[in-house]
Amino acid sequence: MELYIYPTSRKKLFTNREHLRSEIKISLNQLEKGRGRHLCFCGLRKIGKTELVFGLLESVAIEKKTFAVVFIDEFQEILQLNNFRQIKNIIALFRANLQKQNRTRYIIAGSATRILENIICDAASPIFGHFTLRHIEPFTKEDTFEFTDKLIKRLTDMDKYMVYKLTGGHPYYIYSLCNRMEIMYERYGRMEEMVQKTNYQS
């Protein structure tokens, strides 16, 4: 694998970092073969860590004339980095790098709804206007019926409605409840009042 990480202009400035660049190249070659380990670079501030790794995907996308996507789950946890004296405002730092990138798309997610809303929608937030916020709602009754059918085939419409009422349409709870019902059916061989019994025993 050719190492496309660095633009030509940046490569000319590298000094005493060839062994690190070589290790990155080896790691990428091993990745193609399904082997190797992750890398961690640590050192003093402004010592060259960012030149080695910050903006990597953007550089790769530019060199390969393609685009890159970064998925970050539980994005609100990034705020924990504000506790470090050197960082102070991680969202501002995130925006500074976001604005330099034209070929990288970020897709973020998180379960702390109110915090994420503030990060994305508050006009005082450094990344206000950079993201489109979409809420993922629980399943409707129809969705629940469809999902339940995919998990367990033996339920009546009344049973499915009970599943919907007991779970509030939450996919994980639906999955857990149906999984428990399947286990009980395998054990006892009957479905009568199984939904309610399973809910009490979960």
N, C-alpha and C positions, 0 to 999 in steps of 0.2 A: 504494500500500500504506500503510495506516495504521500508525503506529509504536506497537506494543503493548508495547514493551519495559518501560516503567516504570510502576509503580503510581501512582495519583493522588497519594498522600501523598508519594511521593518526588519527583515532578515539581515540587511546590511549593518544594522546597529547592534546585533547580538554580539556580546563579548563574554567569554568564559561560561557559556550556557550550552555548549554543544552536547555535553554528556546528558543534560536534562532533555534537550530536544530529541536526542537519540533514544532515550528511555521512553518518551512519549510515542515515538515511531514504532519501537519494539512492542509497546503495549497495544497499539492499534493493529499491528500485524498479528499479534496473538489473538486479539479479539475476533479477527476474521476466521481464525481457526477454532474459535470456541474455547480458548484458553486464556491464561493471563490473570493479572490482578488489577484492581483499581489503584490509582495513584493519588498521593496527597503531597502537596508542596507547601511547606511552611517556612516563614522567615520574617525578618524585620519589615516594617512598612517601607514601601518605595524601593525594595531591593530587587524587584523584577518578577515577582510572582504573576502579576497581571499580564505582563508581556508574554509570559509562557502560556497562560490559560484563559484570562478574561476576554470575552468576545469571540471565543473559538468558533462557535456555530456560525456566526455572521461571516467570519473569514472563510470558513469552509464553503458556505453558500455562495459567496462572491466568486471564489476560485473555481467552483464547479458549475457556476451559472445556474444555480438552483435555489431552493428556499429551505429554511429550517424551522421546525416547530419545537417549542419547549413547553412541556406540561409540568405544572407545579401544583401538587395537591396540598391541602391544608395550608394555603398561602399565608394565612394570618399568622402562622408560627414564625414567619420571617421577622415579625416585630420583636421577637426575643433578642435579636441582634442589636437592638437599640440599647441594651444594657451594657454594651461594650463601649468604653470611653472613646475609642478611636473611630467608632461608626456614628454614633449619636442619632442619625436619621436614616435608617436603611431604605425607606421608601424613596427619599430624595436621591440616594445613591442609585437605587434601582432605576429611577426615571432618567438619570444622567446617562446611563448606559442604554436604556431603551431608546432614547432619542438619537443615538448614534447608529442605530440598526434599522436597515431598510428591508432586509431579506429574512429577518427572524420574526416569527409570530409567537407570542406567548398566550397560552391558554391556562388560566389558573382556576382553582376550585377550593372550596373550604366549607366547613360545617358551622363555623362561628358567624352566623348570618349577619348580625348587627355590626360586628367588627369589619367584615368584608364590605358591607354596604358603606361604612364610613371611609374605608380605604379607597373605594372606587368612585363613590358618588359625592362625597363631601368636597365642596369647592375649595376648601383649604388643603386638601390632600395633594401631594406632589404629582400623583398620577391621575388626577381628576381629568376626565375626558379622554383618557387613553384606552379604556376598556369599556366594552358593552356588558352590562350586568344582566344575567338571566337567572331567574329562580327556578329550581327544579322542584316541582310540587309532588305530593303523594299521588298514588294512582287513583283514578276515578273508579267507580263501581265497575264499569265496563272493562277497564284495564285490569282490575283485580280478578274479574271472572276469566279473562284471557290468560293471565299469568298463572292462575290457579289450575286451569285446564292443562297448562304445559307441565305443571309439577305433579298433579295427581288427577287421574281420569274419573275417579269413582264418585265424585261429589255431585249432589243435586244443586239446582240453582239456589235453593234455600240454604244449603250448606255454604255455598260460595258467598252468599250475602252475609252470612254469619262471620265468615272469614274477613270480609270487608269491614264489618262493624267492629270486630275485635281488634283488627290491626290498624284501622284508620287509613288503609290504603298504602301503608309503608311497605315497600318491596321486601326489605330484610325480614320484617316480622311475618309477612305472608309466606316467604320461603321457609322460615323457621317453623311456623305453625304447620304447613303442609308436610314438611319433612318429618315432623313429630307424628303427624297423623299416619303417614305411610309406615312408619316404624310400628305404631300401635296396630295398624291393620295387619301387618305381617305377623305380629305377635298374637293377636286375638281373632283375626279373621272376620271382623264385622265393622260396619261403619256407623251404626246407630248412635246418634248423639256424640259422635267422635270429635267433632269440632269443639264443642263445649268442654268435653272431658280433657282434650289435649291442651286447651287453653289454661285450664286449672292446674294441670300438672307441669306446665312449662316454667 
